[in-house]
Amino acid sequence: TKSGYRLRLLPEQLAATTDLPAEEVKKVLARLIQNGVIVFKDGLFLIPNLERLRRLLGYLELKQEFEAPGKSGL
């Protein structure tokens, strides 16, 4: 839509799809909502800026790569 991407998806459905515990998925979603990356309204998740979500994912992947145990080449 003009306001972003809308998803009708329950946290439990996302947990089943990702094979993660529902409580962990709910915590991650809460942080994304708190930081304005996604919005939850009227039973829908709204991603107002998909590029921002992609940048966050890229950041998290880099963070994981460089903070991984045993990868301290410095």
Backbone as CSV, one residue per row, in Angstrom:
resi,resn,N_x,N_y,N_z,CA_x,CA_y,CA_z,C_x,C_y,C_z
1,THR,0.841,-1.181,0.000,0.000,0.000,0.000,0.883,1.240,0.000
2,LYS,0.272,2.384,-0.070,1.028,3.639,-0.029,1.728,3.844,1.305
3,SER,1.180,3.248,2.368,1.767,3.421,3.692,2.778,2.331,4.038
4,GLY,2.984,1.376,3.159,3.969,0.325,3.403,3.425,-1.056,3.100
5,TYR,4.182,-2.047,3.470,3.782,-3.439,3.262,2.972,-3.902,4.459
6,ARG,1.849,-4.554,4.192,0.983,-5.042,5.270,0.999,-6.559,5.296
7,LEU,1.070,-7.110,6.497,1.079,-8.555,6.683,0.053,-8.938,7.734
8,ARG,-0.808,-9.851,7.390,-1.734,-10.400,8.373,-1.115,-11.720,8.822
9,LEU,-0.422,-11.648,9.954,0.355,-12.783,10.420,0.427,-12.737,11.935
10,LEU,0.113,-13.832,12.568,0.218,-13.905,14.018,1.645,-14.270,14.408
11,PRO,2.109,-13.786,15.556,3.458,-14.153,15.995,3.661,-15.675,16.046
12,GLU,2.631,-16.399,16.421,2.729,-17.860,16.483,2.939,-18.461,15.084
13,GLN,2.306,-17.866,14.079,2.497,-18.332,12.706,3.929,-18.059,12.251
14,LEU,4.438,-16.894,12.589,5.809,-16.551,12.239,6.788,-17.479,12.956
15,ALA,6.501,-17.799,14.203,7.347,-18.720,14.963,7.368,-20.097,14.300
16,ALA,6.217,-20.578,13.884,6.146,-21.884,13.226,6.901,-21.871,11.901
17,THR,6.801,-20.765,11.166,7.473,-20.648,9.876,8.987,-20.588,10.035
18,THR,9.455,-19.916,11.076,10.893,-19.732,11.280,11.499,-20.786,12.194
19,ASP,10.656,-21.637,12.760,11.092,-22.682,13.684,11.783,-22.093,14.918
20,LEU,11.256,-20.954,15.377,11.754,-20.307,16.588,10.662,-20.354,17.654
21,PRO,11.044,-20.296,18.921,10.038,-20.263,19.981,9.170,-18.999,19.865
22,ALA,7.878,-19.153,20.094,6.931,-18.040,19.974,7.319,-16.872,20.870
23,GLU,7.795,-17.151,22.071,8.174,-16.075,22.990,9.353,-15.269,22.439
24,GLU,10.285,-15.938,21.795,11.434,-15.233,21.203,10.977,-14.340,20.049
25,VAL,10.073,-14.860,19.235,9.534,-14.082,18.109,8.797,-12.855,18.635
26,LYS,8.021,-13.033,19.684,7.278,-11.912,20.264,8.222,-10.837,20.802
27,LYS,9.334,-11.242,21.418,10.311,-10.272,21.928,10.940,-9.481,20.787
28,VAL,11.294,-10.178,19.707,11.900,-9.502,18.555,10.899,-8.531,17.926
29,LEU,9.668,-8.970,17.754,8.636,-8.096,17.188,8.417,-6.871,18.074
30,ALA,8.414,-7.068,19.379,8.239,-5.940,20.306,9.365,-4.925,20.140
31,ARG,10.599,-5.405,19.974,11.725,-4.479,19.782,11.620,-3.750,18.456
32,LEU,11.185,-4.460,17.401,11.013,-3.824,16.098,9.927,-2.751,16.163
33,ILE,8.861,-3.038,16.879,7.776,-2.062,17.047,8.280,-0.865,17.862
34,GLN,8.980,-1.145,18.946,9.504,-0.085,19.820,10.429,0.854,19.049
35,ASN,11.179,0.318,18.105,12.130,1.114,17.329,11.539,1.658,16.035
36,GLY,10.243,1.448,15.823,9.573,2.022,14.668,9.870,1.353,13.343
37,VAL,10.475,0.176,13.379,10.782,-0.540,12.141,9.517,-1.172,11.572
38,ILE,8.655,-1.642,12.468,7.342,-2.153,12.059,6.283,-1.538,12.965
39,VAL,5.050,-1.609,12.513,3.913,-1.091,13.261,2.883,-2.208,13.336
40,PHE,2.239,-2.364,14.472,1.157,-3.332,14.601,-0.125,-2.561,14.850
41,LYS,-1.085,-2.701,13.943,-2.342,-1.963,14.062,-3.470,-2.775,13.449
42,ASP,-4.570,-2.869,14.154,-5.773,-3.556,13.668,-5.482,-4.984,13.222
43,GLY,-4.626,-5.683,13.959,-4.316,-7.075,13.649,-3.381,-7.268,12.466
44,LEU,-2.771,-6.190,12.001,-1.852,-6.252,10.862,-0.492,-5.714,11.245
45,PHE,0.538,-6.318,10.703,1.878,-5.757,10.806,2.093,-4.894,9.588
46,LEU,2.601,-3.706,9.798,2.889,-2.776,8.708,4.386,-2.506,8.706
47,ILE,4.994,-2.665,7.545,6.403,-2.326,7.362,6.409,-1.044,6.539
48,PRO,6.550,0.106,7.204,6.447,1.374,6.485,7.627,1.642,5.558
49,ASN,8.797,1.090,5.886,9.988,1.354,5.084,10.772,0.054,4.955
50,LEU,10.539,-0.675,3.863,11.183,-1.961,3.663,12.702,-1.818,3.590
51,GLU,13.186,-0.744,3.016,14.635,-0.535,2.921,15.254,-0.406,4.311
52,ARG,14.570,0.237,5.221,15.077,0.360,6.596,15.181,-1.015,7.253
53,LEU,14.182,-1.864,7.022,14.219,-3.225,7.566,15.378,-4.002,6.942
54,ARG,15.608,-3.838,5.656,16.739,-4.507,4.987,18.077,-4.024,5.552
55,ARG,18.197,-2.726,5.797,19.440,-2.185,6.364,19.684,-2.750,7.760
56,LEU,18.618,-2.868,8.545,18.735,-3.445,9.881,19.205,-4.894,9.780
57,LEU,18.636,-5.653,8.881,19.041,-7.041,8.695,20.519,-7.116,8.303
58,GLY,20.949,-6.257,7.372,22.354,-6.220,6.973,23.267,-5.898,8.146
59,TYR,22.859,-4.941,8.962,23.625,-4.576,10.150,23.739,-5.768,11.108
60,LEU,22.639,-6.439,11.336,22.650,-7.573,12.264,23.516,-8.710,11.739
61,GLU,23.499,-8.924,10.422,24.347,-9.965,9.836,25.827,-9.620,10.007
62,LEU,26.186,-8.350,9.774,27.572,-7.926,9.966,27.977,-8.038,11.427
63,LYS,27.096,-7.623,12.300,27.375,-7.689,13.733,27.634,-9.127,14.153
64,GLN,26.814,-10.028,13.678,26.980,-11.442,14.012,28.306,-11.971,13.460
65,GLU,28.639,-11.577,12.259,29.893,-12.034,11.639,31.111,-11.575,12.428
66,PHE,31.124,-10.325,12.841,32.293,-9.777,13.492,32.322,-9.991,14.993
67,GLU,31.219,-10.390,15.566,31.203,-10.684,16.995,31.226,-12.177,17.267
68,ALA,31.295,-12.974,16.208,31.275,-14.422,16.366,32.525,-14.894,17.110
69,PRO,32.359,-15.842,18.033,33.507,-16.364,18.772,34.526,-17.002,17.812
70,GLY,35.798,-16.784,18.115,36.851,-17.385,17.311,37.189,-16.642,16.039
71,LYS,36.531,-15.511,15.788,36.801,-14.741,14.570,37.573,-13.467,14.873
72,SER,38.245,-13.441,15.997,38.978,-12.227,16.351,40.373,-12.278,15.717
73,GLY,40.446,-11.833,14.480,41.705,-11.827,13.771,42.542,-10.599,14.069
74,LEU,42.094,-9.781,14.984,42.834,-8.556,15.309,43.736,-8.755,16.484
